[in-house]
Amino acid sequence: MNLTQAYQEARAQALQEGQRQVVENLLRFRFGEVDEELSKVVDSLLELSAEEFTPMCLELSREELLARFSH
């Protein structure tokens, strides 16, 4: 693995972790905590773009999020 590839992988991982933090913060802001049930929908939300997941986190009820993204 060369340095450029290692840098790109590290950057991609940092971006993914940053987005996870954003989603969890939005859910925490909205619902007070990210419990086990809500934490299960985070990965599904991360499959969406920020433009898609942000309004969902802020507008959908807890029940709507769980119904939409629980598998």
C-alpha positions in Angstrom: 0.0 0.0 0.0 1.4 3.4 -0.9 1.2 6.5 1.1 -1.5 8.1 -1.2 -3.8 5.0 -0.8 -3.3 4.9 3.0 -4.1 8.6 3.2 -7.3 8.2 1.1 -8.4 5.3 3.2 -7.7 7.2 6.4 -9.6 10.2 5.1 -12.6 8.1 4.0 -12.8 6.5 7.4 -12.5 9.9 9.1 -15.4 11.2 7.0 -17.5 8.2 7.7 -16.9 8.6 11.5 -17.7 12.3 11.2 -21.0 11.6 9.5 -21.8 9.0 12.1 -21.2 11.6 14.8 -23.5 14.1 13.0 -26.3 11.6 12.7 -26.0 10.5 16.4 -25.9 14.2 17.5 -29.0 15.0 15.5 -30.8 12.0 17.1 -29.5 12.9 20.5 -30.7 16.5 20.1 -34.1 15.4 18.9 -34.8 12.5 21.3 -32.5 13.2 24.3 -30.4 10.0 23.8 -29.5 7.4 21.3 -30.6 4.2 22.8 -30.2 0.7 21.5 -33.2 0.9 19.2 -32.1 4.2 17.6 -28.5 3.1 17.3 -29.8 0.4 15.0 -31.0 2.9 12.4 -27.8 4.9 12.3 -26.2 2.7 9.7 -29.2 2.9 7.5 -29.3 6.6 7.8 -25.6 6.8 6.8 -26.4 5.1 3.5 -28.2 8.4 2.6 -26.6 11.7 1.7 -26.5 14.4 4.4 -29.2 16.3 2.5 -31.5 13.2 2.9 -30.7 12.1 6.4 -30.7 15.6 8.1 -34.4 16.4 7.5 -35.4 12.8 8.4 -33.6 13.1 11.7 -35.2 16.4 12.5 -38.7 15.8 11.2 -39.6 12.2 11.5 -40.8 10.9 14.9 -38.9 8.2 16.7 -41.6 5.7 15.7 -41.4 6.7 12.0 -37.6 6.4 12.0 -37.7 3.0 13.6 -40.5 1.8 11.2 -38.7 3.1 8.1 -35.2 1.9 9.0 -35.5 -1.2 11.3 -34.8 -4.3 9.3 
